[in-house]
């Protein structure tokens, strides 16, 4: 808990490292580039796993280094990286690991990842994990996949469309990367965007309307 309070005092509120936050505004404070690899079943008829990689910005990464570098050698050894991994793994659980997964507009229940791995590479924090749906997601209808932080503190985005990848997608499916325009998203959801959305420190699912999504549209 002392570690989390120190991070709060630094004003960095990645939900994976801070279990309770109190945002002063809705803009993010932590930034990361992401990659998503969608794993299909051997017969290419369903999605069996999602493989995530997040690369965090230099400022946040250096803060993590300072907080977890117990022996002050300016690097994170295996034990220190495990503490980083365990902290993120535990805290992200209540946020479903920032995952957006829907089938025909309905949320898909995902199993918690078996583990999460953190590393420091070129002075940037790298987080990797794999999650699986409770049951494989059939390639039928409209499937949306993405990442969003309900607290609005962390902006995790895909800088290139190719960073949302599906190997072996059948010809019955089309792949589209959707990058919502913030002004349009707000206008289209004006009735549901309330003061609580902008001020609630626990976050709301409404922030997913701004998330970059991989949309797969498949014929049965």
QUINORQUI-V21178 format. One record per residue. N is the residue number from 1. SS is DSSP state (alpha for helix, beta for strand, coil for the rest). PHI is phi in degrees with one decimal (999 if undefined). D_CENTER is the distance of its C-alpha to the mean C-alpha in Angstrom with 1 decimal. Layout:
N|SS|PHI|D_CENTER + N|SS|PHI|D_CENTER
This chain:
1|coil|999|22.9 + 2|alpha|-62.1|24.8 + 3|alpha|-61.5|22.0 + 4|alpha|-65.2|19.6 + 5|alpha|-64.1|22.4 + 6|alpha|-64.6|22.9 + 7|alpha|-67.5|19.4 + 8|alpha|-62.5|19.9 + 9|alpha|-63.4|23.2 + 10|coil|-77.0|21.6 + 11|coil|80.2|19.6 + 12|coil|-105.0|16.2 + 13|coil|-122.2|14.0 + 14|coil|-57.4|10.6 + 15|coil|-62.0|10.2 + 16|coil|-68.9|9.8 + 17|coil|-116.8|13.3 + 18|coil|-128.9|14.8 + 19|coil|-77.6|15.4 + 20|coil|-132.8|17.3 + 21|coil|-128.2|17.0 + 22|coil|-139.6|19.5 + 23|coil|-68.0|18.4 + 24|coil|-89.2|21.4 + 25|coil|-154.8|19.9 + 26|coil|-91.1|17.0 + 27|coil|-79.8|16.1 + 28|coil|-73.2|13.3 + 29|coil|-112.8|14.6 + 30|beta|-123.9|12.0 + 31|beta|-127.5|10.9 + 32|beta|-149.1|9.2 + 33|beta|-94.4|9.9 + 34|beta|-121.7|8.0 + 35|beta|-134.6|9.9 + 36|beta|-127.1|9.7 + 37|beta|-112.5|13.0 + 38|beta|-91.0|14.2 + 39|beta|-100.4|17.0 + 40|beta|-98.8|20.1 + 41|coil|-66.9|23.0 + 42|coil|-55.3|26.1 + 43|coil|-89.9|27.8 + 44|coil|58.6|24.9 + 45|coil|-111.1|25.1 + 46|beta|-155.8|21.8 + 47|beta|-94.5|18.2 + 48|beta|-110.2|18.1 + 49|beta|-162.4|14.8 + 50|beta|-123.7|11.4 + 51|beta|-107.8|11.1 + 52|beta|-109.6|8.0 + 53|beta|-134.5|9.0 + 54|beta|-121.4|7.7 + 55|beta|-115.8|10.9 + 56|beta|-87.3|11.4 + 57|coil|-66.2|14.3 + 58|alpha|-61.6|17.8 + 59|alpha|-64.6|18.4 + 60|alpha|-64.7|15.6 + 61|alpha|-60.4|16.3 + 62|alpha|-67.6|19.9 + 63|alpha|-66.6|19.4 + 64|alpha|-61.1|17.7 + 65|alpha|-58.4|20.7 + 66|alpha|-62.1|23.2 + 67|alpha|-74.9|22.0 + 68|alpha|-103.3|21.8 + 69|coil|-79.4|24.7 + 70|coil|-63.9|27.2 + 71|coil|-96.0|30.1 + 72|coil|54.7|29.6 + 73|coil|-101.4|29.9 + 74|coil|62.9|27.1 + 75|coil|-154.2|24.9 + 76|coil|-111.6|22.9 + 77|coil|-81.8|24.8 + 78|alpha|-59.4|23.7 + 79|alpha|-65.8|24.2 + 80|alpha|-68.0|22.3 + 81|alpha|-65.3|19.3 + 82|alpha|-65.2|19.5 + 83|alpha|-65.4|19.5 + 84|alpha|-60.5|16.3 + 85|alpha|-59.1|14.7 + 86|alpha|-64.1|16.3 + 87|alpha|-65.1|15.3 + 88|alpha|-65.4|11.6 + 89|alpha|-57.9|12.0 + 90|alpha|-67.4|14.3 + 91|alpha|-75.1|12.6 + 92|alpha|-72.1|9.1 + 93|alpha|-56.9|11.4 + 94|alpha|-70.6|12.5 + 95|alpha|-106.6|9.2 + 96|alpha|53.7|8.8 + 97|alpha|56.6|6.0 + 98|alpha|62.8|3.8 + 99|beta|-88.1|5.4 + 100|beta|-113.4|8.1 + 101|beta|-139.9|11.1 + 102|beta|-132.0|14.6 + 103|beta|-126.0|18.1 + 104|coil|51.1|20.6 + 105|coil|83.5|18.8 + 106|beta|-105.5|18.4 + 107|beta|-61.4|15.4 + 108|coil|-98.7|15.4 + 109|coil|-75.0|15.4 + 110|beta|-109.7|13.3 + 111|coil|-74.7|14.8 + 112|coil|-61.3|13.2 + 113|coil|-60.1|12.8 + 114|coil|-64.1|16.2 + 115|coil|-161.4|15.0 + 116|beta|-135.5|12.6 + 117|beta|-116.2|14.1 + 118|beta|-117.6|14.1 + 119|beta|-148.0|16.6 + 120|beta|-114.4|18.1 + 121|beta|-128.6|19.1 + 122|coil|52.7|21.2 + 123|coil|64.0|20.3 + 124|beta|-122.9|16.6 + 125|beta|-75.1|14.1 + 126|beta|-113.9|12.5 + 127|beta|-121.4|10.1 + 128|beta|-130.7|10.5 + 129|beta|-159.5|10.4 + 130|beta|-124.0|11.7 + 131|beta|-121.7|11.6 + 132|coil|-131.7|14.5 + 133|beta|-71.5|15.6 + 134|coil|-59.1|18.5 + 135|coil|-133.2|20.7 + 136|coil|-52.3|20.2 + 137|beta|-87.3|19.2 + 138|beta|-66.7|22.3 + 139|coil|-80.0|22.4 + 140|coil|-153.4|24.2 + 141|beta|82.8|23.6 + 142|beta|-110.4|20.4 + 143|beta|-116.8|17.0 + 144|beta|-113.5|13.9 + 145|beta|-132.4|10.5 + 146|beta|-171.8|7.4 + 147|beta|-133.7|4.0 + 148|coil|-153.2|5.3 + 149|coil|-105.6|6.5 + 150|coil|-63.8|9.8 + 151|coil|-84.3|11.6 + 152|coil|67.8|11.4 + 153|coil|-83.6|11.6 + 154|beta|-117.6|8.7 + 155|beta|-104.5|8.6 + 156|beta|-110.7|6.1 + 157|beta|-137.6|8.4 + 158|coil|-105.9|10.5 + 159|coil|-71.4|13.9 + 160|coil|-127.2|15.8 + 161|alpha|-57.1|16.1 + 162|alpha|-67.1|16.9 + 163|alpha|-78.8|13.5 + 164|beta|-118.0|12.7 + 165|beta|-115.3|15.5 + 166|beta|-133.3|17.6 + 167|coil|-88.1|20.7 + 168|coil|81.5|23.7 + 169|coil|-62.8|22.7 + 170|coil|-68.1|26.1 + 171|coil|-67.6|28.2 + 172|coil|-77.0|27.9 + 173|beta|-117.4|24.4 + 174|beta|-113.6|23.3 + 175|beta|-117.6|20.0 + 176|beta|-136.9|18.9 + 177|beta|-98.6|16.0 + 178|beta|-106.5|15.9 + 179|coil|-118.3|15.3 + 180|coil|-61.9|16.5 + 181|coil|-78.1|19.1 + 182|alpha|-55.9|18.4 + 183|alpha|-63.8|22.1 + 184|alpha|-66.8|22.4 + 185|alpha|-60.9|19.5 + 186|alpha|-65.8|21.1 + 187|alpha|-62.1|24.5 + 188|alpha|-75.1|23.6 + 189|coil|-121.9|22.1 + 190|coil|-57.5|24.6 + 191|coil|-68.1|26.1 + 192|coil|-102.2|22.9 + 193|coil|-85.9|21.7 + 194|coil|-110.6|23.6 + 195|alpha|-58.6|24.2 + 196|alpha|-62.4|22.2 + 197|alpha|-61.3|19.0 + 198|alpha|-84.1|19.6 + 199|alpha|-123.7|20.9 + 200|coil|-71.4|19.4 + 201|coil|-70.1|17.8 + 202|coil|-83.6|16.1 + 203|coil|83.4|14.1 + 204|coil|-140.0|14.5 + 205|alpha|-69.4|13.1 + 206|alpha|-63.0|14.9 + 207|alpha|-65.8|12.2 + 208|alpha|-67.3|10.8 + 209|alpha|-67.6|14.0 + 210|alpha|-97.1|12.9 + 211|coil|-78.1|9.8 + 212|coil|-67.4|10.7 + 213|beta|-129.6|11.4 + 214|beta|-95.1|13.3 + 215|beta|-109.2|16.2 + 216|beta|-109.0|18.6 + 217|beta|-114.8|22.0 + 218|beta|-125.3|24.3 + 219|coil|-87.7|27.9 + 220|coil|-65.6|29.0
